[in-house]
Amino acid sequence: MLTDWHEGMATGNEEIDEQHKELLSHVGDLLKGARASRGSEEIGKLMWFLKRYVRKHFRDEEKLQLESGFPGYQEHKTQHESFFLEVRRLESIHTEHGADTIMIVAAVQSMCDWLRTHFNRMDKIMVDYLREKSANDANK
């Protein structure tokens, strides 16, 4: 399933990995809730979580990238900024429509797109870089 954690996602940074697991859990709850006609309950929880998560997680991840010399930092940061704008768009829809079907569909689509394009692709590139760097540093 799109929201299942596996060790191939691990960055090697415990705090970042725990944040990723938490995001997957919340998105998974939304998907399960939507299938069980409890999407309106889960959407409020997700919006509350995202407001806290986005700023802290992106700051922590970007700090790790800068400290490690990750060459994809700027592209990664740009995607983070885009997702922050998407969270703000979702907040606006939530404010305007509440937890109705429009909001649930928008959130599910947005979260699935984010997991597919950023989390499972961009973060994978970062993870591979961090692992390679760690292995190289260990061999010095």
SELO-581848 format. One record per atom (N, C-alpha, C): y, z, x; residue in three letters; atom name. Coordinates in nm, 2 decimals, decimal comma, always signed. Atoms other than C-alpha are relative to their C-alpha. Last residue first. Layout:
@Y Y | Z Z | X X | rest ALA | atom CA
...
***
This chain:
@Y -0,10 | Z +0,00 | X -0,12 | rest LYS | atom N
@Y +0,69 | Z +0,55 | X +3,78 | rest LYS | atom CA
@Y -0,03 | Z +0,12 | X +0,08 | rest LYS | atom C
@Y +0,07 | Z +0,06 | X -0,12 | rest ASN | atom N
@Y +0,38 | Z +0,50 | X +3,55 | rest ASN | atom CA
@Y +0,09 | Z +0,00 | X +0,13 | rest ASN | atom C
@Y +0,11 | Z -0,08 | X -0,05 | rest ALA | atom N
@Y +0,51 | Z +0,74 | X +3,29 | rest ALA | atom CA
@Y -0,07 | Z -0,05 | X +0,12 | rest ALA | atom C
@Y -0,06 | Z -0,12 | X -0,06 | rest ASP | atom N
@Y +0,84 | Z +0,56 | X +3,26 | rest ASP | atom CA
@Y -0,11 | Z +0,09 | X +0,05 | rest ASP | atom C
@Y -0,06 | Z +0,04 | X -0,13 | rest ASN | atom N
@Y +0,66 | Z +0,23 | X +3,21 | rest ASN | atom CA
@Y +0,06 | Z +0,12 | X +0,07 | rest ASN | atom C
@Y +0,11 | Z +0,03 | X -0,09 | rest ALA | atom N
@Y +0,44 | Z +0,38 | X +2,93 | rest ALA | atom CA
@Y +0,05 | Z -0,03 | X +0,14 | rest ALA | atom C
@Y +0,06 | Z -0,13 | X -0,04 | rest SER | atom N
@Y +0,75 | Z +0,54 | X +2,77 | rest SER | atom CA
@Y -0,12 | Z -0,03 | X +0,09 | rest SER | atom C
@Y -0,09 | Z -0,08 | X -0,09 | rest LYS | atom N
@Y +0,94 | Z +0,21 | X +2,79 | rest LYS | atom CA
@Y -0,07 | Z +0,13 | X +0,04 | rest LYS | atom C
@Y +0,01 | Z +0,07 | X -0,12 | rest GLU | atom N
@Y +0,64 | Z +0,02 | X +2,63 | rest GLU | atom CA
@Y +0,09 | Z +0,07 | X +0,11 | rest GLU | atom C
@Y +0,13 | Z -0,02 | X -0,06 | rest ARG | atom N
@Y +0,61 | Z +0,27 | X +2,35 | rest ARG | atom CA
@Y -0,01 | Z -0,06 | X +0,14 | rest ARG | atom C
@Y +0,00 | Z -0,14 | X -0,04 | rest LEU | atom N
@Y +0,99 | Z +0,27 | X +2,28 | rest LEU | atom CA
@Y -0,14 | Z +0,03 | X +0,07 | rest LEU | atom C
@Y -0,09 | Z -0,02 | X -0,12 | rest TYR | atom N
@Y +0,99 | Z -0,11 | X +2,28 | rest TYR | atom CA
@Y -0,01 | Z +0,14 | X +0,05 | rest TYR | atom C
@Y +0,07 | Z +0,06 | X -0,11 | rest ASP | atom N
@Y +0,69 | Z -0,13 | X +2,04 | rest ASP | atom CA
@Y +0,08 | Z +0,01 | X +0,13 | rest ASP | atom C
@Y +0,12 | Z -0,08 | X -0,04 | rest VAL | atom N
@Y +0,85 | Z +0,12 | X +1,81 | rest VAL | atom CA
@Y -0,07 | Z -0,06 | X +0,12 | rest VAL | atom C
@Y -0,05 | Z -0,12 | X -0,07 | rest MET | atom N
@Y +1,18 | Z -0,07 | X +1,81 | rest MET | atom CA
@Y -0,11 | Z +0,09 | X +0,05 | rest MET | atom C
@Y -0,05 | Z +0,05 | X -0,13 | rest ILE | atom N
@Y +1,01 | Z -0,40 | X +1,72 | rest ILE | atom CA
@Y +0,05 | Z +0,12 | X +0,09 | rest ILE | atom C
@Y +0,12 | Z +0,03 | X -0,08 | rest LYS | atom N
@Y +0,81 | Z -0,21 | X +1,45 | rest LYS | atom CA
@Y +0,04 | Z -0,05 | X +0,14 | rest LYS | atom C
@Y +0,04 | Z -0,13 | X -0,06 | rest ASP | atom N
@Y +1,14 | Z -0,07 | X +1,32 | rest ASP | atom CA
@Y -0,12 | Z -0,02 | X +0,08 | rest ASP | atom C
@Y -0,10 | Z -0,05 | X -0,10 | rest MET | atom N
@Y +1,27 | Z -0,42 | X +1,27 | rest MET | atom CA
@Y -0,04 | Z +0,13 | X +0,07 | rest MET | atom C
@Y -0,02 | Z +0,10 | X -0,10 | rest ARG | atom N
@Y +0,95 | Z -0,55 | X +1,10 | rest ARG | atom CA
@Y +0,09 | Z +0,05 | X +0,11 | rest ARG | atom C
@Y +0,13 | Z +0,06 | X -0,06 | rest ASN | atom N
@Y +0,78 | Z -0,29 | X +0,88 | rest ASN | atom CA
@Y +0,02 | Z -0,11 | X +0,10 | rest ASN | atom C
@Y +0,09 | Z -0,10 | X -0,04 | rest PHE | atom N
@Y +1,10 | Z -0,08 | X +0,82 | rest PHE | atom CA
@Y -0,13 | Z -0,06 | X +0,07 | rest PHE | atom C
@Y -0,06 | Z -0,08 | X -0,11 | rest HIS | atom N
@Y +1,35 | Z -0,36 | X +0,81 | rest HIS | atom CA
@Y -0,11 | Z +0,10 | X +0,05 | rest HIS | atom C
@Y -0,09 | Z +0,07 | X -0,10 | rest THR | atom N
@Y +1,21 | Z -0,65 | X +0,62 | rest THR | atom CA
@Y +0,04 | Z +0,09 | X +0,11 | rest THR | atom C
@Y +0,06 | Z +0,12 | X -0,06 | rest ARG | atom N
@Y +0,91 | Z -0,51 | X +0,42 | rest ARG | atom CA
@Y +0,08 | Z -0,05 | X +0,12 | rest ARG | atom C
@Y +0,12 | Z -0,04 | X -0,07 | rest LEU | atom N
@Y +1,04 | Z -0,15 | X +0,37 | rest LEU | atom CA
@Y -0,07 | Z -0,13 | X +0,06 | rest LEU | atom C
@Y -0,04 | Z -0,08 | X -0,12 | rest TRP | atom N
@Y +1,39 | Z -0,27 | X +0,28 | rest TRP | atom CA
@Y -0,13 | Z +0,03 | X +0,08 | rest TRP | atom C
@Y -0,06 | Z +0,10 | X -0,10 | rest ASP | atom N
@Y +1,27 | Z -0,54 | X +0,04 | rest ASP | atom CA
@Y +0,03 | Z +0,07 | X +0,13 | rest ASP | atom C
@Y +0,11 | Z +0,09 | X -0,05 | rest CYS | atom N
@Y +1,04 | Z -0,28 | X -0,13 | rest CYS | atom CA
@Y +0,05 | Z -0,10 | X +0,10 | rest CYS | atom C
@Y +0,09 | Z -0,08 | X -0,09 | rest MET | atom N
@Y +1,33 | Z -0,03 | X -0,15 | rest MET | atom CA
@Y -0,11 | Z -0,08 | X +0,05 | rest MET | atom C
@Y -0,07 | Z -0,03 | X -0,12 | rest SER | atom N
@Y +1,57 | Z -0,29 | X -0,30 | rest SER | atom CA
@Y -0,08 | Z +0,08 | X +0,10 | rest SER | atom C
@Y -0,01 | Z +0,12 | X -0,08 | rest GLN | atom N
@Y +1,32 | Z -0,42 | X -0,55 | rest GLN | atom CA
@Y +0,07 | Z +0,02 | X +0,13 | rest GLN | atom C
@Y +0,14 | Z +0,04 | X -0,05 | rest VAL | atom N
@Y +1,22 | Z -0,08 | X -0,67 | rest VAL | atom CA
@Y +0,02 | Z -0,12 | X +0,09 | rest VAL | atom C
@Y +0,04 | Z -0,09 | X -0,10 | rest ALA | atom N
@Y +1,59 | Z +0,03 | X -0,69 | rest ALA | atom CA
@Y -0,14 | Z -0,03 | X +0,06 | rest ALA | atom C
@Y -0,09 | Z +0,02 | X -0,12 | rest ALA | atom N
@Y +1,71 | Z -0,27 | X -0,88 | rest ALA | atom CA
@Y -0,05 | Z +0,09 | X +0,12 | rest ALA | atom C
@Y +0,04 | Z +0,13 | X -0,06 | rest VAL | atom N
@Y +1,41 | Z -0,25 | X -1,12 | rest VAL | atom CA
@Y +0,08 | Z -0,03 | X +0,13 | rest VAL | atom C
@Y +0,13 | Z -0,02 | X -0,06 | rest ILE | atom N
@Y +1,47 | Z +0,12 | X -1,18 | rest ILE | atom CA
@Y -0,04 | Z -0,13 | X +0,07 | rest ILE | atom C
@Y -0,01 | Z -0,08 | X -0,12 | rest MET | atom N
@Y +1,84 | Z +0,07 | X -1,24 | rest MET | atom CA
@Y -0,13 | Z +0,01 | X +0,07 | rest MET | atom C
@Y -0,08 | Z +0,08 | X -0,10 | rest ILE | atom N
@Y +1,80 | Z -0,22 | X -1,48 | rest ILE | atom CA
@Y +0,01 | Z +0,08 | X +0,13 | rest ILE | atom C
@Y +0,08 | Z +0,10 | X -0,06 | rest THR | atom N
@Y +1,53 | Z -0,02 | X -1,66 | rest THR | atom CA
@Y +0,07 | Z -0,09 | X +0,10 | rest THR | atom C
@Y +0,07 | Z +0,10 | X +0,09 | rest ASP | atom N
@Y +1,75 | Z +0,27 | X -1,73 | rest ASP | atom CA
@Y -0,08 | Z -0,10 | X +0,08 | rest ASP | atom C
@Y +0,13 | Z +0,03 | X -0,05 | rest ALA | atom N
@Y +1,83 | Z +0,57 | X -1,51 | rest ALA | atom CA
@Y -0,08 | Z -0,09 | X -0,10 | rest ALA | atom C
@Y +0,09 | Z -0,11 | X +0,00 | rest GLY | atom N
@Y +2,20 | Z +0,57 | X -1,57 | rest GLY | atom CA
@Y -0,13 | Z -0,04 | X +0,05 | rest GLY | atom C
@Y +0,11 | Z +0,02 | X +0,09 | rest HIS | atom N
@Y +2,37 | Z +0,24 | X -1,63 | rest HIS | atom CA
@Y -0,09 | Z +0,12 | X -0,02 | rest HIS | atom C
@Y -0,03 | Z +0,08 | X +0,11 | rest GLU | atom N
@Y +2,71 | Z +0,27 | X -1,47 | rest GLU | atom CA
@Y -0,11 | Z +0,00 | X -0,11 | rest GLU | atom C
@Y -0,11 | Z -0,06 | X +0,07 | rest THR | atom N
@Y +2,65 | Z +0,56 | X -1,24 | rest THR | atom CA
@Y +0,03 | Z -0,07 | X -0,13 | rest THR | atom C
@Y +0,05 | Z -0,13 | X +0,06 | rest HIS | atom N
@Y +2,31 | Z +0,44 | X -1,14 | rest HIS | atom CA
@Y +0,11 | Z +0,07 | X -0,08 | rest HIS | atom C
@Y +0,08 | Z +0,03 | X +0,12 | rest ILE | atom N
@Y +2,44 | Z +0,09 | X -1,09 | rest ILE | atom CA
@Y -0,05 | Z +0,12 | X -0,07 | rest ILE | atom C
@Y -0,09 | Z +0,05 | X +0,10 | rest SER | atom N
@Y +2,71 | Z +0,23 | X -0,86 | rest SER | atom CA
@Y -0,07 | Z -0,04 | X -0,13 | rest SER | atom C
@Y -0,08 | Z -0,11 | X +0,05 | rest GLU | atom N
@Y +2,47 | Z +0,44 | X -0,67 | rest GLU | atom CA
@Y +0,09 | Z -0,04 | X -0,12 | rest GLU | atom C
@Y +0,10 | Z -0,06 | X +0,10 | rest LEU | atom N
@Y +2,25 | Z +0,13 | X -0,63 | rest LEU | atom CA
@Y +0,07 | Z +0,12 | X -0,06 | rest LEU | atom C
@Y +0,01 | Z +0,09 | X +0,12 | rest ARG | atom N
@Y +2,55 | Z -0,05 | X -0,48 | rest ARG | atom CA
@Y -0,09 | Z +0,06 | X -0,10 | rest ARG | atom C
@Y -0,13 | Z -0,02 | X +0,08 | rest ARG | atom N
@Y +2,62 | Z +0,25 | X -0,25 | rest ARG | atom CA
@Y +0,00 | Z -0,09 | X -0,12 | rest ARG | atom C
@Y +0,01 | Z -0,13 | X +0,06 | rest VAL | atom N
@Y +2,26 | Z +0,24 | X -0,13 | rest VAL | atom CA
@Y +0,12 | Z +0,02 | X -0,09 | rest VAL | atom C
@Y +0,10 | Z +0,02 | X +0,11 | rest GLU | atom N
@Y +2,29 | Z -0,14 | X -0,07 | rest GLU | atom CA
@Y -0,01 | Z +0,14 | X -0,07 | rest GLU | atom C
@Y -0,08 | Z +0,06 | X +0,11 | rest LEU | atom N
@Y +2,61 | Z -0,07 | X +0,14 | rest LEU | atom CA
@Y -0,09 | Z -0,02 | X -0,12 | rest LEU | atom C
@Y -0,09 | Z -0,11 | X +0,05 | rest PHE | atom N
@Y +2,40 | Z +0,18 | X +0,35 | rest PHE | atom CA
@Y +0,09 | Z -0,06 | X -0,12 | rest PHE | atom C
@Y +0,08 | Z -0,08 | X +0,09 | rest PHE | atom N
@Y +2,13 | Z -0,09 | X +0,38 | rest PHE | atom CA
@Y +0,09 | Z +0,11 | X -0,06 | rest PHE | atom C
@Y +0,03 | Z +0,08 | X +0,12 | rest SER | atom N
@Y +2,38 | Z -0,34 | X +0,52 | rest SER | atom CA
@Y -0,07 | Z +0,09 | X -0,10 | rest SER | atom C
@Y -0,13 | Z +0,01 | X +0,08 | rest GLU | atom N
@Y +2,51 | Z -0,08 | X +0,77 | rest GLU | atom CA
@Y -0,02 | Z -0,07 | X -0,13 | rest GLU | atom C
@Y -0,03 | Z -0,13 | X +0,06 | rest HIS | atom N
@Y +2,15 | Z -0,01 | X +0,88 | rest HIS | atom CA
@Y +0,12 | Z +0,00 | X -0,08 | rest HIS | atom C
@Y +0,09 | Z -0,02 | X +0,12 | rest GLN | atom N
@Y +2,09 | Z -0,38 | X +0,92 | rest GLN | atom CA
@Y +0,02 | Z +0,14 | X -0,06 | rest GLN | atom C
@Y -0,05 | Z +0,09 | X +0,11 | rest THR | atom N
@Y +2,39 | Z -0,41 | X +1,14 | rest THR | atom CA
@Y -0,08 | Z +0,01 | X -0,12 | rest THR | atom C
@Y -0,11 | Z -0,07 | X +0,06 | rest LYS | atom N
@Y +2,27 | Z -0,11 | X +1,35 | rest LYS | atom CA
@Y +0,06 | Z -0,08 | X -0,12 | rest LYS | atom C
@Y +0,05 | Z -0,11 | X +0,07 | rest HIS | atom N
@Y +1,94 | Z -0,29 | X +1,41 | rest HIS | atom CA
@Y +0,11 | Z +0,08 | X -0,08 | rest HIS | atom C
@Y +0,06 | Z +0,06 | X +0,12 | rest GLU | atom N
@Y +2,11 | Z -0,60 | X +1,51 | rest GLU | atom CA
@Y -0,05 | Z +0,10 | X -0,09 | rest GLU | atom C
@Y -0,11 | Z +0,05 | X +0,09 | rest GLN | atom N
@Y +2,33 | Z -0,40 | X +1,75 | rest GLN | atom CA
@Y -0,05 | Z -0,06 | X -0,13 | rest GLN | atom C
@Y -0,08 | Z -0,10 | X +0,07 | rest TYR | atom N
@Y +2,04 | Z -0,20 | X +1,89 | rest TYR | atom CA
@Y +0,11 | Z -0,05 | X -0,09 | rest TYR | atom C
@Y -0,03 | Z +0,04 | X +0,14 | rest GLY | atom N
@Y +1,80 | Z -0,48 | X +1,96 | rest GLY | atom CA
@Y +0,09 | Z +0,09 | X -0,07 | rest GLY | atom C
@Y -0,08 | Z +0,12 | X +0,00 | rest PRO | atom N
@Y +1,81 | Z -0,42 | X +2,34 | rest PRO | atom CA
@Y +0,04 | Z -0,06 | X -0,14 | rest PRO | atom C
@Y +0,07 | Z +0,10 | X +0,08 | rest PHE | atom N
@Y +1,69 | Z -0,06 | X +2,32 | rest PHE | atom CA
@Y +0,09 | Z -0,12 | X -0,02 | rest PHE | atom C
@Y -0,04 | Z +0,13 | X -0,04 | rest GLY | atom N
@Y +1,85 | Z +0,12 | X +2,61 | rest GLY | atom CA
@Y -0,06 | Z -0,11 | X -0,08 | rest GLY | atom C
@Y +0,11 | Z +0,08 | X -0,06 | rest SER | atom N
@Y +1,65 | Z +0,43 | X +2,54 | rest SER | atom CA
@Y +0,04 | Z -0,13 | X +0,06 | rest SER | atom C
@Y +0,05 | Z -0,08 | X -0,11 | rest GLU | atom N
@Y +1,95 | Z +0,66 | X +2,48 | rest GLU | atom CA
@Y -0,11 | Z -0,07 | X +0,07 | rest GLU | atom C
@Y -0,10 | Z +0,01 | X -0,10 | rest LEU | atom N
@Y +2,11 | Z +0,39 | X +2,26 | rest LEU | atom CA
@Y -0,05 | Z +0,08 | X +0,13 | rest LEU | atom C
@Y -0,01 | Z +0,14 | X -0,05 | rest GLN | atom N
@Y +1,80 | Z +0,34 | X +2,05 | rest GLN | atom CA
@Y +0,10 | Z +0,00 | X +0,12 | rest GLN | atom C
@Y +0,13 | Z +0,02 | X -0,08 | rest LEU | atom N
@Y +1,74 | Z +0,72 | X +2,01 | rest LEU | atom CA
@Y +0,01 | Z -0,14 | X +0,06 | rest LEU | atom C
@Y -0,02 | Z -0,08 | X -0,12 | rest LYS | atom N
@Y +2,11 | Z +0,76 | X +1,90 | rest LYS | atom CA
@Y -0,12 | Z -0,02 | X +0,09 | rest LYS | atom C
@Y -0,09 | Z +0,08 | X -0,09 | rest GLU | atom N
@Y +2,06 | Z +0,47 | X +1,66 | rest GLU | atom CA
@Y +0,03 | Z +0,08 | X +0,13 | rest GLU | atom C
@Y +0,07 | Z +0,12 | X -0,05 | rest GLU | atom N
@Y +1,76 | Z +0,64 | X +1,50 | rest GLU | atom CA
@Y +0,09 | Z -0,08 | X +0,10 | rest GLU | atom C
@Y +0,11 | Z -0,05 | X -0,10 | rest ASP | atom N
@Y +1,93 | Z +0,98 | X +1,47 | rest ASP | atom CA
@Y -0,07 | Z -0,12 | X +0,06 | rest ASP | atom C
@Y -0,07 | Z -0,06 | X -0,12 | rest ARG | atom N
@Y +2,25 | Z +0,83 | X +1,31 | rest ARG | atom CA
@Y -0,11 | Z +0,04 | X +0,11 | rest ARG | atom C
@Y -0,05 | Z +0,11 | X -0,08 | rest PHE | atom N
@Y +2,04 | Z +0,61 | X +1,08 | rest PHE | atom CA
@Y +0,07 | Z +0,05 | X +0,13 | rest PHE | atom C
@Y +0,11 | Z +0,08 | X -0,06 | rest HIS | atom N
@Y +1,83 | Z +0,90 | X +0,97 | rest HIS | atom CA
@Y +0,06 | Z -0,11 | X +0,09 | rest HIS | atom C
@Y +0,06 | Z -0,07 | X -0,11 | rest LYS | atom N
@Y +2,13 | Z +1,13 | X +0,91 | rest LYS | atom CA
@Y -0,11 | Z -0,08 | X +0,07 | rest LYS | atom C
@Y -0,09 | Z -0,04 | X -0,10 | rest ARG | atom N
@Y +2,34 | Z +0,89 | X +0,71 | rest ARG | atom CA
@Y -0,07 | Z +0,06 | X +0,12 | rest ARG | atom C
@Y -0,06 | Z +0,11 | X -0,07 | rest VAL | atom N
@Y +2,07 | Z +0,73 | X +0,51 | rest VAL | atom CA
@Y +0,09 | Z +0,04 | X +0,12 | rest VAL | atom C
@Y +0,09 | Z +0,06 | X -0,10 | rest TYR | atom N
@Y +1,87 | Z +1,04 | X +0,43 | rest TYR | atom CA
@Y +0,07 | Z -0,11 | X +0,08 | rest TYR | atom C
@Y +0,01 | Z -0,09 | X -0,11 | rest ARG | atom N
@Y +2,13 | Z +1,25 | X +0,24 | rest ARG | atom CA
@Y -0,07 | Z -0,07 | X +0,12 | rest ARG | atom C
@Y -0,14 | Z -0,04 | X -0,04 | rest LYS | atom N
@Y +2,25 | Z +0,99 | X -0,01 | rest LYS | atom CA
@Y -0,01 | Z +0,09 | X +0,13 | rest LYS | atom C
@Y -0,06 | Z +0,11 | X -0,09 | rest LEU | atom N
@Y +1,90 | Z +0,84 | X -0,01 | rest LEU | atom CA
@Y +0,14 | Z +0,04 | X +0,04 | rest LEU | atom C
@Y +0,06 | Z +0,01 | X -0,14 | rest PHE | atom N
@Y +1,74 | Z +1,17 | X -0,13 | rest PHE | atom CA
@Y +0,08 | Z -0,10 | X +0,09 | rest PHE | atom C
@Y -0,04 | Z -0,13 | X -0,07 | rest TRP | atom N
@Y +1,98 | Z +1,22 | X -0,43 | rest TRP | atom CA
@Y -0,05 | Z -0,01 | X +0,15 | rest TRP | atom C
@Y -0,15 | Z +0,02 | X -0,03 | rest MET | atom N
@Y +1,93 | Z +0,85 | X -0,53 | rest MET | atom CA
@Y +0,05 | Z +0,13 | X +0,08 | rest MET | atom C
@Y -0,02 | Z +0,10 | X -0,11 | rest LEU | atom N
@Y +1,55 | Z +0,89 | X -0,50 | rest LEU | atom CA
@Y +0,15 | Z -0,01 | X +0,04 | rest LEU | atom C
@Y +0,05 | Z -0,07 | X -0,12 | rest LYS | atom N
@Y +1,54 | Z +1,21 | X -0,71 | rest LYS | atom CA
@Y +0,02 | Z -0,10 | X +0,12 | rest LYS | atom C
@Y -0,10 | Z -0,10 | X -0,03 | rest GLY | atom N
@Y +1,75 | Z +1,04 | X -0,98 | rest GLY | atom CA
@Y -0,03 | Z +0,07 | X +0,13 | rest GLY | atom C
@Y -0,11 | Z +0,07 | X -0,06 | rest ILE | atom N
@Y +1,52 | Z +0,74 | X -0,97 | rest ILE | atom CA
@Y +0,11 | Z +0,10 | X +0,04 | rest ILE | atom C
@Y +0,01 | Z +0,02 | X -0,14 | rest GLU | atom N
@Y +1,21 | Z +0,95 | X -1,01 | rest GLU | atom CA
@Y +0,12 | Z -0,06 | X +0,06 | rest GLU | atom C
@Y +0,01 | Z -0,13 | X -0,07 | rest GLU | atom N
@Y +1,28 | Z +1,08 | X -1,35 | rest GLU | atom CA
@Y +0,01 | Z -0,01 | X +0,15 | rest GLU | atom C
@Y -0,13 | Z -0,07 | X +0,02 | rest SER | atom N
@Y +1,39 | Z +0,75 | X -1,49 | rest SER | atom CA
@Y +0,01 | Z +0,13 | X +0,07 | rest SER | atom C
@Y -0,09 | Z +0,05 | X -0,10 | rest GLY | atom N
@Y +1,08 | Z +0,59 | X -1,34 | rest GLY | atom CA
@Y +0,14 | Z +0,06 | X -0,01 | rest GLY | atom C
@Y -0,08 | Z -0,11 | X -0,04 | rest ARG | atom N
@Y +0,85 | Z +0,80 | X -1,54 | rest ARG | atom CA
@Y +0,10 | Z -0,04 | X +0,10 | rest ARG | atom C
@Y -0,12 | Z -0,02 | X +0,09 | rest SER | atom N
@Y +0,69 | Z +0,52 | X -1,73 | rest SER | atom CA
@Y +0,08 | Z +0,12 | X +0,03 | rest SER | atom C
@Y +0,05 | Z -0,10 | X +0,10 | rest ALA | atom N
@Y +0,36 | Z +0,56 | X -1,53 | rest ALA | atom CA
@Y +0,12 | Z +0,03 | X -0,10 | rest ALA | atom C
@Y +0,13 | Z +0,05 | X +0,06 | rest ARG | atom N
@Y +0,41 | Z +0,24 | X -1,32 | rest ARG | atom CA
@Y -0,04 | Z +0,09 | X -0,12 | rest ARG | atom C
@Y -0,03 | Z +0,12 | X +0,08 | rest ALA | atom N
@Y +0,78 | Z +0,34 | X -1,26 | rest ALA | atom CA
@Y -0,13 | Z -0,06 | X -0,07 | rest ALA | atom C
@Y -0,07 | Z -0,04 | X +0,12 | rest GLY | atom N
@Y +0,67 | Z +0,68 | X -1,15 | rest GLY | atom CA
@Y +0,04 | Z -0,11 | X -0,09 | rest GLY | atom C
@Y +0,10 | Z -0,06 | X +0,09 | rest LYS | atom N
@Y +0,42 | Z +0,55 | X -0,91 | rest LYS | atom CA
@Y +0,06 | Z +0,04 | X -0,13 | rest LYS | atom C
@Y +0,09 | Z +0,11 | X +0,04 | rest LEU | atom N
@Y +0,68 | Z +0,31 | X -0,75 | rest LEU | atom CA
@Y -0,11 | Z +0,06 | X -0,10 | rest LEU | atom C
@Y -0,07 | Z +0,09 | X +0,09 | rest LEU | atom N
@Y +0,94 | Z +0,59 | X -0,74 | rest LEU | atom CA
@Y -0,09 | Z -0,11 | X -0,06 | rest LEU | atom C
@Y -0,02 | Z -0,08 | X +0,13 | rest ASP | atom N
@Y +0,70 | Z +0,84 | X -0,59 | rest ASP | atom CA
@Y +0,07 | Z -0,09 | X -0,10 | rest ASP | atom C
@Y +0,13 | Z +0,00 | X +0,06 | rest GLY | atom N
@Y +0,60 | Z +0,58 | X -0,32 | rest GLY | atom CA
@Y +0,01 | Z +0,07 | X -0,14 | rest GLY | atom C
@Y +0,01 | Z +0,13 | X +0,06 | rest VAL | atom N
@Y +0,97 | Z +0,53 | X -0,24 | rest VAL | atom CA
@Y -0,13 | Z -0,01 | X -0,07 | rest VAL | atom C
@Y -0,10 | Z +0,01 | X +0,12 | rest HIS | atom N
@Y +1,01 | Z +0,90 | X -0,20 | rest HIS | atom CA
@Y -0,01 | Z -0,14 | X -0,06 | rest HIS | atom C
@Y +0,05 | Z -0,09 | X +0,11 | rest SER | atom N
@Y +0,69 | Z +0,93 | X +0,02 | rest SER | atom CA
@Y +0,09 | Z -0,01 | X -0,12 | rest SER | atom C
@Y +0,12 | Z +0,07 | X +0,06 | rest LEU | atom N
@Y +0,78 | Z +0,63 | X +0,24 | rest LEU | atom CA
@Y -0,04 | Z +0,08 | X -0,12 | rest LEU | atom C
@Y -0,05 | Z +0,12 | X +0,07 | rest LEU | atom N
@Y +1,13 | Z +0,78 | X +0,30 | rest LEU | atom CA
@Y -0,12 | Z -0,06 | X -0,07 | rest LEU | atom C
@Y -0,07 | Z -0,05 | X +0,11 | rest GLU | atom N
@Y +0,97 | Z +1,12 | X +0,40 | rest GLU | atom CA
@Y +0,05 | Z -0,12 | X -0,09 | rest GLU | atom C
@Y +0,10 | Z -0,04 | X +0,10 | rest LYS | atom N
@Y +0,73 | Z +0,95 | X +0,63 | rest LYS | atom CA
@Y +0,06 | Z +0,05 | X -0,13 | rest LYS | atom C
@Y +0,06 | Z +0,12 | X +0,06 | rest HIS | atom N
@Y +1,02 | Z +0,77 | X +0,80 | rest HIS | atom CA
@Y -0,11 | Z +0,04 | X -0,10 | rest HIS | atom C
@Y -0,10 | Z +0,06 | X +0,09 | rest GLN | atom N
@Y +1,21 | Z +1,10 | X +0,84 | rest GLN | atom CA
@Y -0,06 | Z -0,13 | X -0,06 | rest GLN | atom C
@Y +0,00 | Z -0,08 | X +0,12 | rest GLU | atom N
@Y +0,90 | Z +1,26 | X +0,99 | rest GLU | atom CA
@Y +0,10 | Z -0,05 | X -0,10 | rest GLU | atom C
@Y +0,13 | Z +0,03 | X +0,07 | rest ASP | atom N
@Y +0,86 | Z +0,97 | X +1,24 | rest ASP | atom CA
@Y +0,00 | Z +0,08 | X -0,13 | rest ASP | atom C
@Y -0,01 | Z +0,13 | X +0,06 | rest ILE | atom N
@Y +1,23 | Z +1,00 | X +1,34 | rest ILE | atom CA
@Y -0,13 | Z -0,03 | X -0,09 | rest ILE | atom C
@Y -0,10 | Z -0,01 | X +0,10 | rest GLU | atom N
@Y +1,19 | Z +1,38 | X +1,40 | rest GLU | atom CA
@Y +0,02 | Z -0,14 | X -0,08 | rest GLU | atom C
@Y +0,06 | Z -0,08 | X +0,11 | rest GLU | atom N
@Y +0,86 | Z +1,34 | X +1,59 | rest GLU | atom CA
@Y +0,10 | Z +0,00 | X -0,12 | rest GLU | atom C
@Y -0,10 | Z -0,10 | X +0,02 | rest ASN | atom N
@Y +0,99 | Z +1,07 | X +1,82 | rest ASN | atom CA
@Y -0,04 | Z +0,07 | X -0,13 | rest ASN | atom C
@Y +0,02 | Z -0,09 | X -0,11 | rest GLY | atom N
@Y +0,68 | Z +0,87 | X +1,93 | rest GLY | atom CA
@Y +0,11 | Z +0,11 | X +0,00 | rest GLY | atom C
@Y -0,09 | Z +0,04 | X -0,11 | rest THR | atom N
@Y +0,80 | Z +0,58 | X +1,72 | rest THR | atom CA
@Y -0,02 | Z +0,09 | X +0,12 | rest THR | atom C
@Y -0,05 | Z -0,11 | X -0,08 | rest ALA | atom N
@Y +0,50 | Z +0,60 | X +1,49 | rest ALA | atom CA
@Y +0,09 | Z -0,05 | X +0,11 | rest ALA | atom C
@Y -0,14 | Z -0,01 | X +0,03 | rest MET | atom N
@Y +0,46 | Z +0,30 | X +1,26 | rest MET | atom CA
@Y +0,07 | Z +0,11 | X +0,09 | rest MET | atom C
@Y -0,07 | Z +0,11 | X -0,06 | rest GLY | atom N
@Y +0,12 | Z +0,20 | X +1,41 | rest GLY | atom CA
@Y +0,15 | Z +0,00 | X -0,03 | rest GLY | atom C
@Y -0,05 | Z -0,03 | X -0,14 | rest GLU | atom N
@Y +0,01 | Z +0,55 | X +1,32 | rest GLU | atom CA
@Y +0,07 | Z -0,11 | X +0,07 | rest GLU | atom C
@Y +0,11 | Z +0,01 | X -0,09 | rest HIS | atom N
@Y -0,01 | Z +0,46 | X +0,95 | rest HIS | atom CA
@Y +0,06 | Z +0,02 | X +0,14 | rest HIS | atom C
@Y -0,03 | Z -0,02 | X -0,14 | rest TRP | atom N
@Y +0,21 | Z +0,57 | X +0,66 | rest TRP | atom CA
@Y -0,12 | Z -0,03 | X +0,08 | rest TRP | atom C
@Y +0,09 | Z -0,08 | X -0,08 | rest ASP | atom N
@Y +0,14 | Z +0,42 | X +0,32 | rest ASP | atom CA
@Y +0,04 | Z +0,01 | X +0,15 | rest ASP | atom C
@Y -0,06 | Z -0,13 | X -0,04 | rest THR | atom N
@Y +0,44 | Z +0,30 | X +0,13 | rest THR | atom CA
@Y -0,09 | Z +0,09 | X +0,07 | rest THR | atom C
@Y -0,12 | Z +0,01 | X -0,07 | rest LEU | atom N
@Y +0,35 | Z -0,07 | X +0,11 | rest LEU | atom CA
@Y +0,06 | Z +0,13 | X +0,05 | rest LEU | atom C
@Y -0,12 | Z +0,00 | X +0,09 | rest MET | atom N
@Y +0,00 | Z +0,00 | X +0,00 | rest MET | atom CA
@Y +0,12 | Z +0,00 | X +0,09 | rest MET | atom C
***
